[in-house]
Amino acid sequence: MSSPPNPLLVLEKLAVSYGEIRAVKGIDVTVGKGELVAMIGTNGAGKTTTLKGICGLQPIKSGRILYDGEDV
């Protein structure tokens, strides 16, 4: 599966921590304009923490978030 030509959201090596506990350990995700994407996983897999990192509710430890080409 290839990346969309004009992605709306790009996560590059995103890592999110709660203190010393690394909850999300470097994920890559690309979402194209008009795409619907779901994150699924067991309890404690990091779904909510990933969304908190994207929204700025939880500071990211490392990585990069691009929204519509802008580094956020």
All heavy atoms as TSV, in Angstrom:
chain	resi	resn	atom	element	x	y	z
A	1	MET	N	N	0.843	-1.175	0.000
A	1	MET	CA	C	0.000	0.000	0.000
A	1	MET	C	C	0.889	1.239	0.000
A	1	MET	O	O	1.779	1.385	0.824
A	1	MET	CB	C	-0.887	-0.035	1.241
A	1	MET	CG	C	-1.883	1.061	1.317
A	1	MET	SD	S	-3.181	0.518	2.443
A	1	MET	CE	C	-3.470	1.955	3.354
A	2	SER	N	N	0.676	2.140	-0.919
A	2	SER	CA	C	1.505	3.336	-1.020
A	2	SER	C	C	0.845	4.505	-0.293
A	2	SER	O	O	-0.346	4.508	-0.035
A	2	SER	CB	C	1.741	3.691	-2.482
A	2	SER	OG	O	0.511	4.005	-3.102
A	3	SER	N	N	1.665	5.507	0.025
A	3	SER	CA	C	1.149	6.697	0.698
A	3	SER	C	C	0.364	7.557	-0.268
A	3	SER	O	O	0.691	7.622	-1.455
A	3	SER	CB	C	2.312	7.516	1.266
A	3	SER	OG	O	2.983	6.792	2.256
A	4	PRO	N	N	-0.678	8.248	0.226
A	4	PRO	CA	C	-1.432	9.146	-0.644
A	4	PRO	C	C	-0.553	10.299	-1.111
A	4	PRO	O	O	0.385	10.690	-0.414
A	4	PRO	CB	C	-2.576	9.641	0.242
A	4	PRO	CG	C	-2.274	9.223	1.622
A	4	PRO	CD	C	-1.188	8.206	1.578
A	5	PRO	N	N	-0.837	10.879	-2.297
A	5	PRO	CA	C	0.011	11.942	-2.831
A	5	PRO	C	C	-0.005	13.213	-1.988
A	5	PRO	O	O	0.998	13.881	-1.876
A	5	PRO	CB	C	-0.562	12.202	-4.226
A	5	PRO	CG	C	-1.915	11.609	-4.217
A	5	PRO	CD	C	-1.913	10.523	-3.197
A	6	ASN	N	N	-1.128	13.568	-1.401
A	6	ASN	CA	C	-1.237	14.759	-0.555
A	6	ASN	C	C	-1.814	14.363	0.798
A	6	ASN	O	O	-3.002	14.552	1.053
A	6	ASN	CB	C	-2.121	15.820	-1.208
A	6	ASN	CG	C	-1.522	16.360	-2.473
A	6	ASN	OD1	O	-0.340	16.669	-2.513
A	6	ASN	ND2	N	-2.318	16.467	-3.503
A	7	PRO	N	N	-0.992	13.812	1.689
A	7	PRO	CA	C	-1.529	13.339	2.963
A	7	PRO	C	C	-2.033	14.489	3.833
A	7	PRO	O	O	-1.482	15.589	3.808
A	7	PRO	CB	C	-0.348	12.645	3.617
A	7	PRO	CG	C	0.855	13.221	2.978
A	7	PRO	CD	C	0.441	13.619	1.592
A	8	LEU	N	N	-3.094	14.218	4.585
A	8	LEU	CA	C	-3.636	15.203	5.511
A	8	LEU	C	C	-2.923	15.119	6.863
A	8	LEU	O	O	-2.594	16.132	7.464
A	8	LEU	CB	C	-5.141	14.981	5.694
A	8	LEU	CG	C	-5.859	15.961	6.602
A	8	LEU	CD1	C	-5.758	17.375	6.037
A	8	LEU	CD2	C	-7.306	15.559	6.773
A	9	LEU	N	N	-2.667	13.902	7.321
A	9	LEU	CA	C	-2.008	13.697	8.611
A	9	LEU	C	C	-0.883	12.692	8.445
A	9	LEU	O	O	-1.083	11.623	7.874
A	9	LEU	CB	C	-3.013	13.177	9.644
A	9	LEU	CG	C	-2.466	12.852	11.030
A	9	LEU	CD1	C	-2.011	14.118	11.755
A	9	LEU	CD2	C	-3.511	12.117	11.858
A	10	VAL	N	N	0.285	13.039	8.953
A	10	VAL	CA	C	1.435	12.143	8.906
A	10	VAL	C	C	2.056	12.093	10.298
A	10	VAL	O	O	2.378	13.132	10.883
A	10	VAL	CB	C	2.502	12.610	7.887
A	10	VAL	CG1	C	3.710	11.692	7.911
A	10	VAL	CG2	C	1.920	12.707	6.495
A	11	LEU	N	N	2.203	10.886	10.826
A	11	LEU	CA	C	2.936	10.661	12.073
A	11	LEU	C	C	4.216	9.938	11.703
A	11	LEU	O	O	4.180	8.910	11.035
A	11	LEU	CB	C	2.133	9.790	13.042
A	11	LEU	CG	C	0.703	10.202	13.347
A	11	LEU	CD1	C	0.077	9.197	14.312
A	11	LEU	CD2	C	0.637	11.598	13.909
A	12	GLU	N	N	5.340	10.483	12.125
A	12	GLU	CA	C	6.643	9.880	11.831
A	12	GLU	C	C	7.345	9.552	13.140
A	12	GLU	O	O	7.677	10.445	13.915
A	12	GLU	CB	C	7.516	10.845	11.019
A	12	GLU	CG	C	6.962	11.169	9.656
A	12	GLU	CD	C	7.809	12.202	8.922
A	12	GLU	OE1	O	8.641	12.879	9.566
A	12	GLU	OE2	O	7.617	12.333	7.707
A	13	LYS	N	N	7.542	8.266	13.386
A	13	LYS	CA	C	8.270	7.793	14.573
A	13	LYS	C	C	7.731	8.419	15.865
A	13	LYS	O	O	8.486	8.778	16.769
A	13	LYS	CB	C	9.765	8.087	14.450
A	13	LYS	CG	C	10.400	7.586	13.168
A	13	LYS	CD	C	10.602	6.098	13.205
A	13	LYS	CE	C	11.368	5.617	12.002
A	13	LYS	NZ	N	10.587	4.933	11.024
A	14	LEU	N	N	6.408	8.562	15.978
A	14	LEU	CA	C	5.784	9.196	17.131
A	14	LEU	C	C	5.955	8.343	18.384
A	14	LEU	O	O	5.640	7.155	18.393
A	14	LEU	CB	C	4.286	9.416	16.874
A	14	LEU	CG	C	3.545	10.185	17.956
A	14	LEU	CD1	C	3.967	11.643	17.933
A	14	LEU	CD2	C	2.050	10.066	17.783
A	15	ALA	N	N	6.479	8.959	19.431
A	15	ALA	CA	C	6.629	8.303	20.732
A	15	ALA	C	C	6.021	9.212	21.787
A	15	ALA	O	O	6.278	10.419	21.808
A	15	ALA	CB	C	8.098	8.045	21.038
A	16	VAL	N	N	5.188	8.633	22.647
A	16	VAL	CA	C	4.519	9.390	23.704
A	16	VAL	C	C	4.765	8.668	25.020
A	16	VAL	O	O	4.656	7.442	25.100
A	16	VAL	CB	C	3.003	9.499	23.434
A	16	VAL	CG1	C	2.336	10.390	24.468
A	16	VAL	CG2	C	2.729	10.037	22.031
A	17	SER	N	N	5.105	9.433	26.062
A	17	SER	CA	C	5.415	8.836	27.363
A	17	SER	C	C	4.602	9.488	28.469
A	17	SER	O	O	4.201	10.641	28.380
A	17	SER	CB	C	6.899	9.027	27.687
A	17	SER	OG	O	7.702	8.374	26.756
A	18	TYR	N	N	4.398	8.709	29.516
A	18	TYR	CA	C	3.882	9.210	30.788
A	18	TYR	C	C	5.035	9.082	31.769
A	18	TYR	O	O	5.305	7.997	32.280
A	18	TYR	CB	C	2.689	8.380	31.261
A	18	TYR	CG	C	1.445	8.552	30.405
A	18	TYR	CD1	C	1.117	7.621	29.444
A	18	TYR	CD2	C	0.626	9.655	30.566
A	18	TYR	CE1	C	-0.024	7.773	28.659
A	18	TYR	CE2	C	-0.512	9.826	29.790
A	18	TYR	CZ	C	-0.831	8.877	28.842
A	18	TYR	OH	O	-1.949	9.030	28.072
A	19	GLY	N	N	5.768	10.173	31.951
A	19	GLY	CA	C	6.968	10.109	32.780
A	19	GLY	C	C	7.991	9.202	32.129
A	19	GLY	O	O	8.359	9.377	30.973
A	20	GLU	N	N	8.427	8.192	32.851
A	20	GLU	CA	C	9.411	7.240	32.330
A	20	GLU	C	C	8.775	6.092	31.554
A	20	GLU	O	O	9.474	5.277	30.964
A	20	GLU	CB	C	10.251	6.681	33.483
A	20	GLU	CG	C	11.101	7.726	34.190
A	20	GLU	CD	C	12.124	8.355	33.262
A	20	GLU	OE1	O	12.800	7.617	32.513
A	20	GLU	OE2	O	12.233	9.593	33.268
A	21	ILE	N	N	7.463	6.015	31.558
A	21	ILE	CA	C	6.768	4.915	30.884
A	21	ILE	C	C	6.474	5.304	29.445
A	21	ILE	O	O	5.722	6.254	29.185
A	21	ILE	CB	C	5.455	4.559	31.610
A	21	ILE	CG1	C	5.762	4.127	33.040
A	21	ILE	CG2	C	4.704	3.465	30.856
A	21	ILE	CD1	C	4.540	4.004	33.905
A	22	ARG	N	N	7.078	4.581	28.494
A	22	ARG	CA	C	6.822	4.840	27.077
A	22	ARG	C	C	5.573	4.081	26.667
A	22	ARG	O	O	5.573	2.858	26.577
A	22	ARG	CB	C	8.013	4.416	26.226
A	22	ARG	CG	C	9.173	5.395	26.371
A	22	ARG	CD	C	10.277	5.099	25.431
A	22	ARG	NE	N	9.861	5.338	24.055
A	22	ARG	CZ	C	10.671	5.241	23.021
A	22	ARG	NH1	N	11.915	4.905	23.209
A	22	ARG	NH2	N	10.228	5.466	21.816
A	23	ALA	N	N	4.504	4.814	26.418
A	23	ALA	CA	C	3.221	4.198	26.067
A	23	ALA	C	C	3.120	3.940	24.564
A	23	ALA	O	O	2.523	2.959	24.137
A	23	ALA	CB	C	2.077	5.084	26.534
A	24	VAL	N	N	3.686	4.820	23.765
A	24	VAL	CA	C	3.693	4.673	22.303
A	24	VAL	C	C	5.153	4.750	21.883
A	24	VAL	O	O	5.842	5.714	22.206
A	24	VAL	CB	C	2.852	5.776	21.618
A	24	VAL	CG1	C	2.926	5.666	20.117
A	24	VAL	CG2	C	1.406	5.713	22.089
A	25	LYS	N	N	5.606	3.756	21.134
A	25	LYS	CA	C	7.049	3.604	20.893
A	25	LYS	C	C	7.438	3.739	19.426
A	25	LYS	O	O	7.995	2.831	18.839
A	25	LYS	CB	C	7.505	2.246	21.421
A	25	LYS	CG	C	7.232	2.058	22.891
A	25	LYS	CD	C	7.553	0.670	23.343
A	25	LYS	CE	C	7.182	0.506	24.805
A	25	LYS	NZ	N	7.324	-0.846	25.274
A	26	GLY	N	N	7.113	4.861	18.818
A	26	GLY	CA	C	7.605	5.126	17.476
A	26	GLY	C	C	6.733	4.595	16.354
A	26	GLY	O	O	7.166	3.718	15.616
A	27	ILE	N	N	5.522	5.111	16.220
A	27	ILE	CA	C	4.634	4.638	15.156
A	27	ILE	C	C	4.662	5.582	13.963
A	27	ILE	O	O	4.922	6.773	14.095
A	27	ILE	CB	C	3.182	4.442	15.646
A	27	ILE	CG1	C	2.571	5.762	16.088
A	27	ILE	CG2	C	3.121	3.418	16.760
A	27	ILE	CD1	C	1.086	5.681	16.328
A	28	ASP	N	N	4.411	5.027	12.803
A	28	ASP	CA	C	4.289	5.788	11.557
A	28	ASP	C	C	2.884	5.565	11.009
A	28	ASP	O	O	2.446	4.418	10.877
A	28	ASP	CB	C	5.298	5.293	10.514
A	28	ASP	CG	C	6.737	5.539	10.919
A	28	ASP	OD1	O	7.035	6.659	11.370
A	28	ASP	OD2	O	7.554	4.622	10.778
A	29	VAL	N	N	2.192	6.667	10.706
A	29	VAL	CA	C	0.843	6.589	10.139
A	29	VAL	C	C	0.713	7.700	9.114
A	29	VAL	O	O	1.169	8.827	9.345
A	29	VAL	CB	C	-0.248	6.772	11.225
A	29	VAL	CG1	C	-1.632	6.803	10.608
A	29	VAL	CG2	C	-0.157	5.695	12.276
A	30	THR	N	N	0.094	7.396	7.989
A	30	THR	CA	C	-0.223	8.414	6.985
A	30	THR	C	C	-1.701	8.297	6.642
A	30	THR	O	O	-2.178	7.215	6.324
A	30	THR	CB	C	0.618	8.216	5.711
A	30	THR	OG1	O	2.001	8.292	6.054
A	30	THR	CG2	C	0.310	9.291	4.677
A	31	VAL	N	N	-2.406	9.427	6.738
A	31	VAL	CA	C	-3.838	9.473	6.433
A	31	VAL	C	C	-4.040	10.485	5.317
A	31	VAL	O	O	-3.655	11.646	5.453
A	31	VAL	CB	C	-4.667	9.879	7.668
A	31	VAL	CG1	C	-6.150	9.912	7.319
A	31	VAL	CG2	C	-4.404	8.939	8.834
A	32	GLY	N	N	-4.633	10.035	4.229
A	32	GLY	CA	C	-4.893	10.914	3.104
A	32	GLY	C	C	-6.193	11.683	3.263
A	32	GLY	O	O	-7.070	11.309	4.052
A	33	LYS	N	N	-6.316	12.772	2.525
A	33	LYS	CA	C	-7.552	13.551	2.541
A	33	LYS	C	C	-8.705	12.676	2.064
A	33	LYS	O	O	-8.591	11.968	1.079
A	33	LYS	CB	C	-7.409	14.785	1.655
A	33	LYS	CG	C	-6.405	15.771	2.196
A	33	LYS	CD	C	-6.256	16.990	1.311
A	33	LYS	CE	C	-5.204	17.901	1.912
A	33	LYS	NZ	N	-4.971	19.098	1.130
A	34	GLY	N	N	-9.794	12.684	2.817
A	34	GLY	CA	C	-10.966	11.902	2.470
A	34	GLY	C	C	-10.942	10.471	2.962
A	34	GLY	O	O	-11.922	9.751	2.824
A	35	GLU	N	N	-9.834	10.036	3.539
A	35	GLU	CA	C	-9.742	8.672	4.051
A	35	GLU	C	C	-10.372	8.573	5.440
A	35	GLU	O	O	-10.333	9.524	6.220
A	35	GLU	CB	C	-8.281	8.229	4.193
A	35	GLU	CG	C	-7.642	7.776	2.937
A	35	GLU	CD	C	-6.271	7.169	3.195
A	35	GLU	OE1	O	-5.464	7.761	3.930
A	35	GLU	OE2	O	-6.016	6.087	2.644
A	36	LEU	N	N	-10.925	7.420	5.737
A	36	LEU	CA	C	-11.376	7.091	7.084
A	36	LEU	C	C	-10.422	6.053	7.642
A	36	LEU	O	O	-10.121	5.063	6.977
A	36	LEU	CB	C	-12.793	6.523	7.060
A	36	LEU	CG	C	-13.888	7.457	6.586
A	36	LEU	CD1	C	-15.216	6.721	6.523
A	36	LEU	CD2	C	-13.996	8.660	7.494
A	37	VAL	N	N	-9.947	6.282	8.850
A	37	VAL	CA	C	-8.975	5.390	9.460
A	37	VAL	C	C	-9.439	5.050	10.865
A	37	VAL	O	O	-9.938	5.909	11.585
A	37	VAL	CB	C	-7.571	6.051	9.520
A	37	VAL	CG1	C	-6.578	5.179	10.249
A	37	VAL	CG2	C	-7.088	6.356	8.118
A	38	ALA	N	N	-9.273	3.798	11.250
A	38	ALA	CA	C	-9.603	3.357	12.604
A	38	ALA	C	C	-8.372	2.758	13.252
A	38	ALA	O	O	-7.580	2.083	12.596
A	38	ALA	CB	C	-10.722	2.323	12.561
A	39	MET	N	N	-8.214	3.015	14.533
A	39	MET	CA	C	-7.141	2.369	15.301
A	39	MET	C	C	-7.808	1.334	16.190
A	39	MET	O	O	-8.726	1.664	16.948
A	39	MET	CB	C	-6.403	3.389	16.167
A	39	MET	CG	C	-5.575	4.340	15.368
A	39	MET	SD	S	-4.364	5.305	16.323
A	39	MET	CE	C	-5.199	5.723	17.803
A	40	ILE	N	N	-7.348	0.109	16.082
A	40	ILE	CA	C	-7.889	-0.954	16.916
A	40	ILE	C	C	-6.762	-1.612	17.683
A	40	ILE	O	O	-5.604	-1.580	17.255
A	40	ILE	CB	C	-8.662	-2.005	16.084
A	40	ILE	CG1	C	-7.755	-2.649	15.029
A	40	ILE	CG2	C	-9.876	-1.376	15.422
A	40	ILE	CD1	C	-8.393	-3.802	14.300
A	41	GLY	N	N	-7.096	-2.152	18.832
A	41	GLY	CA	C	-6.100	-2.840	19.638
A	41	GLY	C	C	-6.658	-3.153	21.000
A	41	GLY	O	O	-7.724	-2.670	21.383
A	42	THR	N	N	-5.929	-3.922	21.737
A	42	THR	CA	C	-6.347	-4.316	23.078
A	42	THR	C	C	-6.244	-3.136	24.041
A	42	THR	O	O	-5.623	-2.106	23.726
A	42	THR	CB	C	-5.466	-5.460	23.599
A	42	THR	OG1	O	-4.116	-5.003	23.640
A	42	THR	CG2	C	-5.575	-6.687	22.725
A	43	ASN	N	N	-6.822	-3.297	25.210
A	43	ASN	CA	C	-6.667	-2.284	26.258
A	43	ASN	C	C	-5.184	-2.110	26.552
A	43	ASN	O	O	-4.439	-3.087	26.641
A	43	ASN	CB	C	-7.388	-2.725	27.537
A	43	ASN	CG	C	-8.889	-2.706	27.396
A	43	ASN	OD1	O	-9.428	-2.139	26.455
A	43	ASN	ND2	N	-9.564	-3.345	28.337
A	44	GLY	N	N	-4.756	-0.856	26.659
A	44	GLY	CA	C	-3.358	-0.583	26.958
A	44	GLY	C	C	-2.435	-0.587	25.754
A	44	GLY	O	O	-1.222	-0.489	25.908
A	45	ALA	N	N	-2.992	-0.674	24.545
A	45	ALA	CA	C	-2.161	-0.725	23.341
A	45	ALA	C	C	-1.637	0.647	22.916
A	45	ALA	O	O	-0.722	0.729	22.115
A	45	ALA	CB	C	-2.936	-1.353	22.188
A	46	GLY	N	N	-2.233	1.739	23.440
A	46	GLY	CA	C	-1.752	3.079	23.111
A	46	GLY	C	C	-2.656	3.873	22.189
A	46	GLY	O	O	-2.260	4.926	21.696
A	47	LYS	N	N	-3.872	3.414	21.961
A	47	LYS	CA	C	-4.789	4.119	21.050
A	47	LYS	C	C	-5.121	5.521	21.562
A	47	LYS	O	O	-4.944	6.504	20.848
A	47	LYS	CB	C	-6.084	3.315	20.873
A	47	LYS	CG	C	-5.888	1.903	20.333
A	47	LYS	CD	C	-7.180	1.115	20.304
A	47	LYS	CE	C	-7.844	0.937	21.638
A	47	LYS	NZ	N	-7.169	0.047	22.585
A	48	THR	N	N	-5.574	5.607	22.795
A	48	THR	CA	C	-5.940	6.905	23.383
A	48	THR	C	C	-4.719	7.788	23.538
A	48	THR	O	O	-4.769	8.991	23.263
A	48	THR	CB	C	-6.638	6.698	24.736
A	48	THR	OG1	O	-7.823	5.916	24.523
A	48	THR	CG2	C	-7.019	8.024	25.367
A	49	THR	N	N	-3.606	7.223	23.951
A	49	THR	CA	C	-2.373	7.996	24.114
A	49	THR	C	C	-1.910	8.573	22.785
A	49	THR	O	O	-1.453	9.716	22.726
A	49	THR	CB	C	-1.279	7.119	24.744
A	49	THR	OG1	O	-1.750	6.635	26.004
A	49	THR	CG2	C	0.009	7.888	24.941
A	50	THR	N	N	-2.037	7.808	21.710
A	50	THR	CA	C	-1.680	8.315	20.381
A	50	THR	C	C	-2.542	9.522	20.033
A	50	THR	O	O	-2.026	10.553	19.588
A	50	THR	CB	C	-1.853	7.215	19.321
A	50	THR	OG1	O	-0.978	6.133	19.641
A	50	THR	CG2	C	-1.539	7.736	17.934
A	51	LEU	N	N	-3.848	9.413	20.240
A	51	LEU	CA	C	-4.749	10.532	19.942
A	51	LEU	C	C	-4.448	11.741	20.827
A	51	LEU	O	O	-4.492	12.879	20.358
A	51	LEU	CB	C	-6.201	10.100	20.093
A	51	LEU	CG	C	-6.676	9.097	19.059
A	51	LEU	CD1	C	-8.093	8.629	19.369
A	51	LEU	CD2	C	-6.613	9.687	17.665
A	52	LYS	N	N	-4.125	11.510	22.092
A	52	LYS	CA	C	-3.752	12.614	22.980
A	52	LYS	C	C	-2.482	13.308	22.491
A	52	LYS	O	O	-2.359	14.532	22.562
A	52	LYS	CB	C	-3.564	12.117	24.410
A	52	LYS	CG	C	-4.861	11.818	25.123
A	52	LYS	CD	C	-4.587	11.363	26.556
A	52	LYS	CE	C	-5.870	11.168	27.329
A	52	LYS	NZ	N	-5.602	10.761	28.727
A	53	GLY	N	N	-1.533	12.529	22.000
A	53	GLY	CA	C	-0.307	13.117	21.454
A	53	GLY	C	C	-0.577	13.945	20.212
A	53	GLY	O	O	-0.052	15.045	20.057
A	54	ILE	N	N	-1.432	13.433	19.325
A	54	ILE	CA	C	-1.779	14.168	18.105
A	54	ILE	C	C	-2.459	15.491	18.445
A	54	ILE	O	O	-2.175	16.531	17.845
A	54	ILE	CB	C	-2.689	13.309	17.192
A	54	ILE	CG1	C	-1.913	12.112	16.649
A	54	ILE	CG2	C	-3.254	14.143	16.046
A	54	ILE	CD1	C	-2.785	11.066	15.976
A	55	CYS	N	N	-3.366	15.454	19.427
A	55	CYS	CA	C	-4.142	16.646	19.798
A	55	CYS	C	C	-3.385	17.602	20.714
A	55	CYS	O	O	-3.871	18.704	20.984
A	55	CYS	CB	C	-5.438	16.223	20.482
A	55	CYS	SG	S	-6.546	15.321	19.418
A	56	GLY	N	N	-2.224	17.194	21.211
A	56	GLY	CA	C	-1.455	18.050	22.104
A	56	GLY	C	C	-1.864	17.949	23.562
A	56	GLY	O	O	-1.440	18.758	24.378
A	57	LEU	N	N	-2.693	16.974	23.910
A	57	LEU	CA	C	-3.109	16.799	25.300
A	57	LEU	C	C	-2.064	16.061	26.121
A	57	LEU	O	O	-2.055	16.147	27.337
A	57	LEU	CB	C	-4.439	16.038	25.362
A	57	LEU	CG	C	-5.626	16.747	24.704
A	57	LEU	CD1	C	-6.845	15.846	24.701
A	57	LEU	CD2	C	-5.926	18.051	25.421
A	58	GLN	N	N	-1.193	15.331	25.447
A	58	GLN	CA	C	-0.081	14.634	26.094
A	58	GLN	C	C	1.171	14.969	25.291
A	58	GLN	O	O	1.185	14.793	24.079
A	58	GLN	CB	C	-0.320	13.118	26.100
A	58	GLN	CG	C	0.724	12.308	26.796
A	58	GLN	CD	C	0.738	12.550	28.298
A	58	GLN	OE1	O	-0.295	12.821	28.895
A	58	GLN	NE2	N	1.899	12.476	28.887
A	59	PRO	N	N	2.218	15.496	25.936
A	59	PRO	CA	C	3.426	15.846	25.182
A	59	PRO	C	C	4.058	14.628	24.517
A	59	PRO	O	O	4.094	13.546	25.104
A	59	PRO	CB	C	4.371	16.418	26.247
A	59	PRO	CG	C	3.553	16.620	27.469
A	59	PRO	CD	C	2.337	15.777	27.360
A	60	ILE	N	N	4.536	14.820	23.304
A	60	ILE	CA	C	5.221	13.720	22.623
A	60	ILE	C	C	6.685	13.707	23.050
A	60	ILE	O	O	7.283	14.752	23.306
A	60	ILE	CB	C	5.076	13.796	21.089
A	60	ILE	CG1	C	5.720	15.036	20.507
A	60	ILE	CG2	C	3.621	13.711	20.675
A	60	ILE	CD1	C	5.828	14.995	18.992
A	61	LYS	N	N	7.223	12.507	23.157
A	61	LYS	CA	C	8.625	12.329	23.560
A	61	LYS	C	C	9.554	12.546	22.373
A	61	LYS	O	O	10.599	13.161	22.489
A	61	LYS	CB	C	8.797	10.916	24.129
A	61	LYS	CG	C	10.129	10.611	24.685
A	61	LYS	CD	C	10.215	11.071	26.097
A	61	LYS	CE	C	11.494	10.539	26.726
A	61	LYS	NZ	N	11.641	11.024	28.068
A	62	SER	N	N	9.150	12.025	21.219
A	62	SER	CA	C	9.949	12.197	20.007
A	62	SER	C	C	9.059	11.934	18.807
A	62	SER	O	O	7.926	11.485	18.923
A	62	SER	CB	C	11.155	11.246	20.005
A	62	SER	OG	O	10.727	9.905	20.013
A	63	GLY	N	N	9.594	12.234	17.645
A	63	GLY	CA	C	8.852	12.040	16.413
A	63	GLY	C	C	8.324	13.352	15.862
A	63	GLY	O	O	8.684	14.432	16.335
A	64	ARG	N	N	7.453	13.210	14.895
A	64	ARG	CA	C	6.978	14.385	14.165
A	64	ARG	C	C	5.529	14.193	13.768
A	64	ARG	O	O	5.121	13.091	13.390
A	64	ARG	CB	C	7.845	14.541	12.929
A	64	ARG	CG	C	7.677	15.782	12.163
A	64	ARG	CD	C	8.786	15.852	11.138
A	64	ARG	NE	N	8.408	16.816	10.122
A	64	ARG	CZ	C	9.015	16.983	8.982
A	64	ARG	NH1	N	10.051	16.235	8.690
A	64	ARG	NH2	N	8.620	17.868	8.124
A	65	ILE	N	N	4.752	15.279	13.846
A	65	ILE	CA	C	3.360	15.262	13.416
A	65	ILE	C	C	3.193	16.355	12.372
A	65	ILE	O	O	3.496	17.522	12.619
A	65	ILE	CB	C	2.392	15.537	14.593
A	65	ILE	CG1	C	2.576	14.492	15.688
A	65	ILE	CG2	C	0.955	15.575	14.102
A	65	ILE	CD1	C	1.830	14.819	16.978
A	66	LEU	N	N	2.725	15.951	11.183
A	66	LEU	CA	C	2.437	16.917	10.126
A	66	LEU	C	C	0.941	16.893	9.860
A	66	LEU	O	O	0.342	15.821	9.698
A	66	LEU	CB	C	3.169	16.534	8.840
A	66	LEU	CG	C	4.683	16.509	8.889
A	66	LEU	CD1	C	5.238	15.846	7.641
A	66	LEU	CD2	C	5.225	17.903	9.026
A	67	TYR	N	N	0.330	18.069	9.835
A	67	TYR	CA	C	-1.085	18.183	9.495
A	67	TYR	C	C	-1.204	19.112	8.301
A	67	TYR	O	O	-0.811	20.277	8.384
A	67	TYR	CB	C	-1.916	18.700	10.673
A	67	TYR	CG	C	-3.366	18.816	10.332
A	67	TYR	CD1	C	-4.177	17.678	10.314
A	67	TYR	CD2	C	-3.942	20.026	9.985
A	67	TYR	CE1	C	-5.505	17.757	9.973
A	67	TYR	CE2	C	-5.264	20.119	9.648
A	67	TYR	CZ	C	-6.053	18.977	9.644
A	67	TYR	OH	O	-7.372	19.056	9.294
A	68	ASP	N	N	-1.699	18.591	7.221
A	68	ASP	CA	C	-1.845	19.343	5.971
A	68	ASP	C	C	-0.532	20.011	5.560
A	68	ASP	O	O	-0.498	21.161	5.139
A	68	ASP	CB	C	-2.982	20.351	6.088
A	68	ASP	CG	C	-3.579	20.733	4.747
A	68	ASP	OD1	O	-3.341	20.017	3.748
A	68	ASP	OD2	O	-4.294	21.763	4.680
A	69	GLY	N	N	0.566	19.285	5.759
A	69	GLY	CA	C	1.882	19.764	5.357
A	69	GLY	C	C	2.596	20.636	6.384
A	69	GLY	O	O	3.764	20.956	6.221
A	70	GLU	N	N	1.895	21.034	7.469
A	70	GLU	CA	C	2.490	21.888	8.494
A	70	GLU	C	C	2.964	21.038	9.660
A	70	GLU	O	O	2.238	20.174	10.148
A	70	GLU	CB	C	1.454	22.905	8.997
A	70	GLU	CG	C	0.950	23.865	7.946
A	70	GLU	CD	C	2.006	24.856	7.503
A	70	GLU	OE1	O	2.804	25.303	8.350
A	70	GLU	OE2	O	2.041	25.167	6.294
A	71	ASP	N	N	4.173	21.305	10.137
A	71	ASP	CA	C	4.716	20.598	11.282
A	71	ASP	C	C	4.053	21.137	12.551
A	71	ASP	O	O	4.163	22.313	12.855
A	71	ASP	CB	C	6.230	20.812	11.349
A	71	ASP	CG	C	6.935	19.827	12.257
A	71	ASP	OD1	O	6.251	19.193	13.092
A	71	ASP	OD2	O	8.151	19.693	12.118
A	72	VAL	N	N	3.338	20.268	13.233
A	72	VAL	CA	C	2.682	20.683	14.479
A	72	VAL	C	C	3.346	19.991	15.638
A	72	VAL	O	O	3.030	20.113	16.751
A	72	VAL	CB	C	1.150	20.422	14.458
A	72	VAL	CG1	C	0.510	21.262	13.378
A	72	VAL	CG2	C	0.821	18.968	14.261
